[in-house]
Amino acid sequence: MNRLTRLILVPVLLVTAVSSLSASARADRAFTTPVAAASTSVSDPVQDGWAGGVGAIACGFGIRFWPVFGWNLGYNALMTISCMLMILDAMS
């Protein structure tokens, strides 16, 4: 393992280890807002559309089988459109 790899790998592993600790283990002050007051403004979840699910499946298949089809223009266009459909449905 060369020096550059160690220089990158060690901080990444440290950040991973610190982020795996629970929030109460890292908390150094009490929260000023009560939990019950903060959770009263939460609304019901909205059901996602089916188009995003179809886009996610098509995008996943497109990425998975990209080495088979290579730089085919139609294939890349369909993969790009399906990935954009997934992203746009998730944002709405």
OpenMM code with the backbone's topology and positions (N, CA, C; nanometers):
from openmm import Vec3, app, unit

residues = "MET ASN ARG LEU THR ARG LEU ILE LEU VAL PRO VAL LEU LEU VAL THR ALA VAL SER SER LEU SER ALA SER ALA ARG ALA ASP ARG ALA PHE THR THR PRO VAL ALA ALA ALA SER THR SER VAL SER ASP PRO VAL GLN ASP GLY TRP ALA GLY GLY VAL GLY ALA ILE ALA CYS GLY PHE GLY ILE ARG PHE TRP PRO VAL PHE GLY TRP ASN LEU GLY TYR ASN ALA LEU MET THR ILE SER CYS MET LEU MET ILE LEU ASP ALA MET SER".split()
positions = [
    Vec3(0.0858, -0.1171, 0.0000),
    Vec3(0.0000, 0.0000, 0.0000),
    Vec3(0.0905, 0.1236, 0.0000),
    Vec3(0.0722, 0.2109, -0.0974),
    Vec3(0.1594, 0.3280, -0.1036),
    Vec3(0.1104, 0.4393, -0.0110),
    Vec3(0.1890, 0.5440, -0.0026),
    Vec3(0.1587, 0.6521, 0.0939),
    Vec3(0.0300, 0.7261, 0.0614),
    Vec3(0.0046, 0.7507, -0.0671),
    Vec3(-0.1161, 0.8238, -0.1044),
    Vec3(-0.2421, 0.7456, -0.0677),
    Vec3(-0.2388, 0.6156, -0.0878),
    Vec3(-0.3535, 0.5325, -0.0502),
    Vec3(-0.3757, 0.5362, 0.0996),
    Vec3(-0.2699, 0.5286, 0.1761),
    Vec3(-0.2840, 0.5377, 0.3223),
    Vec3(-0.3344, 0.6748, 0.3640),
    Vec3(-0.2851, 0.7788, 0.2968),
    Vec3(-0.3259, 0.9155, 0.3296),
    Vec3(-0.4754, 0.9357, 0.3063),
    Vec3(-0.5295, 0.8677, 0.2095),
    Vec3(-0.6729, 0.8789, 0.1821),
    Vec3(-0.7528, 0.7799, 0.2664),
    Vec3(-0.7027, 0.6585, 0.2819),
    Vec3(-0.7775, 0.5530, 0.3489),
    Vec3(-0.7935, 0.5757, 0.4985),
    Vec3(-0.6909, 0.6243, 0.5655),
    Vec3(-0.6974, 0.6426, 0.7107),
    Vec3(-0.8029, 0.7459, 0.7506),
    Vec3(-0.8086, 0.8660, 0.6901),
    Vec3(-0.9168, 0.9589, 0.7288),
    Vec3(-1.0564, 0.9068, 0.6959),
    Vec3(-1.0696, 0.8345, 0.5845),
    Vec3(-1.2009, 0.7803, 0.5499),
    Vec3(-1.2453, 0.6783, 0.6540),
    Vec3(-1.1552, 0.5933, 0.6970),
    Vec3(-1.1899, 0.4959, 0.8006),
    Vec3(-1.2203, 0.5635, 0.9341),
    Vec3(-1.1488, 0.6690, 0.9668),
    Vec3(-1.1773, 0.7416, 1.0914),
    Vec3(-1.3146, 0.8079, 1.0870),
    Vec3(-1.3470, 0.8700, 0.9751),
    Vec3(-1.4789, 0.9326, 0.9611),
    Vec3(-1.5890, 0.8273, 0.9674),
    Vec3(-1.5666, 0.7128, 0.9070),
    Vec3(-1.6648, 0.6045, 0.9129),
    Vec3(-1.6855, 0.5562, 1.0559),
    Vec3(-1.5772, 0.5414, 1.1309),
    Vec3(-1.5881, 0.4952, 1.2690),
    Vec3(-1.6600, 0.5985, 1.3551),
    Vec3(-1.6295, 0.7268, 1.3374),
    Vec3(-1.6942, 0.8308, 1.4180),
    Vec3(-1.8417, 0.8429, 1.3823),
    Vec3(-1.8748, 0.8318, 1.2535),
    Vec3(-2.0150, 0.8458, 1.2145),
    Vec3(-2.0988, 0.7256, 1.2554),
    Vec3(-2.0371, 0.6139, 1.2866),
    Vec3(-2.1148, 0.4978, 1.3300),
    Vec3(-2.1551, 0.5065, 1.4767),
    Vec3(-2.0971, 0.5990, 1.5509),
    Vec3(-2.1369, 0.6168, 1.6911),
    Vec3(-2.2771, 0.6747, 1.6967),
    Vec3(-2.3484, 0.6460, 1.8013),
    Vec3(-2.4829, 0.7014, 1.8145),
    Vec3(-2.4752, 0.8502, 1.8466),
    Vec3(-2.5834, 0.9200, 1.8222),
    Vec3(-2.5850, 1.0641, 1.8443),
    Vec3(-2.5711, 1.0974, 1.9921),
    Vec3(-2.6237, 1.0134, 2.0802),
    Vec3(-2.6142, 1.0424, 2.2227),
    Vec3(-2.4703, 1.0269, 2.2726),
    Vec3(-2.3906, 0.9461, 2.2054),
    Vec3(-2.2516, 0.9306, 2.2464),
    Vec3(-2.1694, 1.0526, 2.2093),
    Vec3(-2.2126, 1.1268, 2.1060),
    Vec3(-2.1379, 1.2444, 2.0637),
    Vec3(-2.1997, 1.3753, 2.1117),
    Vec3(-2.3176, 1.3725, 2.1719),
    Vec3(-2.3850, 1.4954, 2.2119),
    Vec3(-2.3172, 1.5554, 2.3344),
    Vec3(-2.2894, 1.6855, 2.3255),
    Vec3(-2.2261, 1.7512, 2.4395),
    Vec3(-2.3160, 1.8571, 2.5028),
    Vec3(-2.4357, 1.8760, 2.4492),
    Vec3(-2.5298, 1.9712, 2.5089),
    Vec3(-2.6715, 1.9187, 2.4902),
    Vec3(-2.7594, 1.9688, 2.5733),
    Vec3(-2.8998, 1.9268, 2.5651),
    Vec3(-2.9690, 2.0059, 2.4544),
    Vec3(-3.0686, 1.9462, 2.3932),
    Vec3(-3.1444, 2.0156, 2.2909),
    Vec3(-3.2363, 2.1170, 2.3566),
    Vec3(-3.2515, 2.2337, 2.2952),
    Vec3(-3.3361, 2.3375, 2.3529),
    Vec3(-3.4823, 2.3198, 2.3146),
    Vec3(-3.5110, 2.2531, 2.2023),
    Vec3(-3.6485, 2.2323, 2.1589),
    Vec3(-3.6948, 2.0945, 2.2030),
    Vec3(-3.8093, 2.0865, 2.2708),
    Vec3(-3.8599, 1.9549, 2.3091),
    Vec3(-3.8939, 1.8708, 2.1860),
    Vec3(-3.8821, 1.7433, 2.1978),
    Vec3(-3.9067, 1.6535, 2.0852),
    Vec3(-4.0535, 1.6563, 2.0455),
    Vec3(-4.1442, 1.6624, 2.1413),
    Vec3(-4.2874, 1.6608, 2.1107),
    Vec3(-4.3274, 1.7845, 2.0317),
    Vec3(-4.2709, 1.9002, 2.0622),
    Vec3(-4.3069, 2.0225, 1.9911),
    Vec3(-4.2543, 2.0205, 1.8483),
    Vec3(-4.1396, 1.9602, 1.8263),
    Vec3(-4.0828, 1.9560, 1.6925),
    Vec3(-4.1559, 1.8561, 1.6030),
    Vec3(-4.2150, 1.7535, 1.6595),
    Vec3(-4.2784, 1.6508, 1.5780),
    Vec3(-4.4248, 1.6793, 1.5479),
    Vec3(-4.4819, 1.7884, 1.5959),
    Vec3(-4.6229, 1.8160, 1.5711),
    Vec3(-4.6474, 1.8658, 1.4295),
    Vec3(-4.5463, 1.9203, 1.3614),
    Vec3(-4.5675, 1.9753, 1.2279),
    Vec3(-4.5396, 1.8740, 1.1173),
    Vec3(-4.5210, 1.7482, 1.1500),
    Vec3(-4.4939, 1.6471, 1.0485),
    Vec3(-4.6243, 1.6073, 0.9821),
    Vec3(-4.6246, 1.6071, 0.8486),
    Vec3(-4.7456, 1.5712, 0.7764),
    Vec3(-4.7400, 1.4245, 0.7356),
    Vec3(-4.8516, 1.3762, 0.6854),
    Vec3(-4.8579, 1.2379, 0.6397),
    Vec3(-4.7702, 1.2205, 0.5159),
    Vec3(-4.7084, 1.1038, 0.4998),
    Vec3(-4.6258, 1.0825, 0.3808),
    Vec3(-4.7110, 1.0754, 0.2547),
    Vec3(-4.6556, 1.1241, 0.1459),
    Vec3(-4.7245, 1.1242, 0.0181),
    Vec3(-4.6824, 0.9994, -0.0586),
    Vec3(-4.7789, 0.9338, -0.1217),
    Vec3(-4.7464, 0.8137, -0.1975),
    Vec3(-4.6714, 0.8521, -0.3240),
    Vec3(-4.5608, 0.7832, -0.3499),
    Vec3(-4.4817, 0.8101, -0.4693),
    Vec3(-4.5525, 0.7556, -0.5922),
    Vec3(-4.5195, 0.8153, -0.7053),
    Vec3(-4.5772, 0.7696, -0.8305),
    Vec3(-4.5079, 0.6425, -0.8801),
    Vec3(-4.5742, 0.5731, -0.9716),
    Vec3(-4.5195, 0.4492, -1.0239),
    Vec3(-4.4104, 0.4765, -1.1256),
    Vec3(-4.4091, 0.5961, -1.1839),
    Vec3(-4.3111, 0.6259, -1.2889),
    Vec3(-4.1685, 0.6252, -1.2336),
    Vec3(-4.1508, 0.6720, -1.1114),
    Vec3(-4.0178, 0.6708, -1.0513),
    Vec3(-3.9672, 0.5303, -1.0264),
    Vec3(-4.0572, 0.4410, -0.9887),
    Vec3(-4.0188, 0.3015, -0.9691),
    Vec3(-3.9771, 0.2350, -1.0991),
    Vec3(-4.0535, 0.2620, -1.2042),
    Vec3(-4.0178, 0.2073, -1.3352),
    Vec3(-3.8848, 0.2656, -1.3818),
    Vec3(-3.8660, 0.3960, -1.3601),
    Vec3(-3.7397, 0.4593, -1.3978),
    Vec3(-3.6221, 0.4030, -1.3205),
    Vec3(-3.6429, 0.3743, -1.1913),
    Vec3(-3.5345, 0.3186, -1.1101),
    Vec3(-3.4965, 0.1789, -1.1568),
    Vec3(-3.5966, 0.0974, -1.1898),
    Vec3(-3.5680, -0.0378, -1.2388),
    Vec3(-3.4968, -0.0316, -1.3733),
    Vec3(-3.5461, 0.0526, -1.4636),
    Vec3(-3.4830, 0.0640, -1.5956),
    Vec3(-3.3420, 0.1211, -1.5849),
    Vec3(-3.3226, 0.2165, -1.4943),
    Vec3(-3.1895, 0.2741, -1.4752),
    Vec3(-3.0943, 0.1685, -1.4200),
    Vec3(-3.1407, 0.0892, -1.3263),
    Vec3(-3.0563, -0.0169, -1.2706),
    Vec3(-3.0178, -0.1208, -1.3742),
    Vec3(-3.1148, -0.1632, -1.4562),
    Vec3(-3.0829, -0.2569, -1.5636),
    Vec3(-2.9897, -0.1932, -1.6656),
    Vec3(-3.0111, -0.0643, -1.6919),
    Vec3(-2.9250, 0.0039, -1.7876),
    Vec3(-2.7807, 0.0106, -1.7416),
    Vec3(-2.7608, 0.0399, -1.6154),
    Vec3(-2.6250, 0.0441, -1.5624),
    Vec3(-2.5653, -0.0954, -1.5572),
    Vec3(-2.6460, -0.1943, -1.5236),
    Vec3(-2.5961, -0.3313, -1.5113),
    Vec3(-2.5516, -0.3879, -1.6453),
    Vec3(-2.6280, -0.3622, -1.7514),
    Vec3(-2.5982, -0.4209, -1.8820),
    Vec3(-2.5256, -0.3260, -1.9764),
    Vec3(-2.4699, -0.2166, -1.9236),
    Vec3(-2.3976, -0.1233, -2.0082),
    Vec3(-2.2763, -0.1872, -2.0753),
    Vec3(-2.1985, -0.2726, -2.0065),
    Vec3(-2.0848, -0.3343, -2.0765),
    Vec3(-2.1265, -0.4222, -2.1952),
    Vec3(-2.2473, -0.4749, -2.1936),
    Vec3(-2.2929, -0.5602, -2.3035),
    Vec3(-2.3223, -0.4777, -2.4283),
    Vec3(-2.3893, -0.3625, -2.4106),
    Vec3(-2.4312, -0.2821, -2.5254),
    Vec3(-2.3301, -0.1744, -2.5635),
    Vec3(-2.2432, -0.1362, -2.4733),
    Vec3(-2.1384, -0.0390, -2.5056),
    Vec3(-2.1921, 0.0995, -2.5324),
    Vec3(-2.1357, 0.1649, -2.6326),
    Vec3(-2.1703, 0.3035, -2.6630),
    Vec3(-2.2793, 0.3137, -2.7689),
    Vec3(-2.3835, 0.2367, -2.7561),
    Vec3(-2.4974, 0.2442, -2.8451),
    Vec3(-2.5783, 0.3686, -2.8092),
    Vec3(-2.6020, 0.4551, -2.9059),
    Vec3(-2.6665, 0.5837, -2.8799),
    Vec3(-2.8084, 0.5670, -2.8258),
    Vec3(-2.8864, 0.4786, -2.8838),
    Vec3(-3.0235, 0.4574, -2.8375),
    Vec3(-3.0277, 0.3999, -2.6967),
    Vec3(-2.9389, 0.3080, -2.6688),
    Vec3(-2.9329, 0.2470, -2.5356),
    Vec3(-2.8956, 0.3508, -2.4313),
    Vec3(-2.7948, 0.4322, -2.4616),
    Vec3(-2.7537, 0.5359, -2.3668),
    Vec3(-2.8628, 0.6411, -2.3474),
    Vec3(-2.9370, 0.6718, -2.4532),
    Vec3(-3.0457, 0.7689, -2.4413),
    Vec3(-3.1571, 0.7143, -2.3524),
    Vec3(-3.1951, 0.5871, -2.3717),
    Vec3(-3.2995, 0.5282, -2.2874),
    Vec3(-3.2547, 0.5170, -2.1422),
    Vec3(-3.1284, 0.4842, -2.1201),
    Vec3(-3.0771, 0.4748, -1.9837),
    Vec3(-3.0774, 0.6126, -1.9169),
    Vec3(-3.0360, 0.7147, -1.9900),
    Vec3(-3.0335, 0.8506, -1.9353),
    Vec3(-3.1750, 0.8993, -1.9041),
    Vec3(-3.2676, 0.8729, -1.9927),
    Vec3(-3.4060, 0.9166, -1.9699),
    Vec3(-3.4661, 0.8447, -1.8495),
    Vec3(-3.4400, 0.7148, -1.8358),
    Vec3(-3.4967, 0.6418, -1.7222),
    Vec3(-3.4352, 0.6888, -1.5902),
    Vec3(-3.3054, 0.7192, -1.5895),
    Vec3(-3.2428, 0.7702, -1.4673),
    Vec3(-3.2961, 0.9097, -1.4323),
    Vec3(-3.3173, 0.9937, -1.5337),
    Vec3(-3.3738, 1.1262, -1.5079),
    Vec3(-3.5184, 1.1165, -1.4596),
    Vec3(-3.5947, 1.0216, -1.5124),
    Vec3(-3.7318, 1.0000, -1.4660),
    Vec3(-3.7341, 0.9619, -1.3191),
    Vec3(-3.6416, 0.8749, -1.2798),
    Vec3(-3.6332, 0.8343, -1.1398),
    Vec3(-3.6003, 0.9541, -1.0507),
    Vec3(-3.5039, 1.0357, -1.0917),
    Vec3(-3.4624, 1.1506, -1.0109),
    Vec3(-3.5742, 1.2537, -1.0019),
    Vec3(-3.6399, 1.2838, -1.1155),
    Vec3(-3.7454, 1.3839, -1.1139),
    Vec3(-3.8657, 1.3391, -1.0307),
    Vec3(-3.8980, 1.2109, -1.0348),
    Vec3(-4.0091, 1.1624, -0.9526),
    Vec3(-3.9730, 1.1683, -0.8040),
    Vec3(-3.8471, 1.1440, -0.7725),
    Vec3(-3.8067, 1.1516, -0.6322),
    Vec3(-3.8073, 1.2951, -0.5806),
    Vec3(-3.7820, 1.3914, -0.6679),
    Vec3(-3.7787, 1.5323, -0.6256),
    Vec3(-3.9176, 1.5912, -0.6117),
    Vec3(-4.0160, 1.5360, -0.6797),
    Vec3(-4.1505, 1.5956, -0.6734),
    Vec3(-4.2294, 1.5456, -0.5551),
] * unit.nanometer
topology = app.Topology()
chain = topology.addChain("A")
for resn in residues:
    res = topology.addResidue(resn, chain)
    for name in ("N", "CA", "C"):
        topology.addAtom(name, app.Element.getBySymbol(name[0]), res)
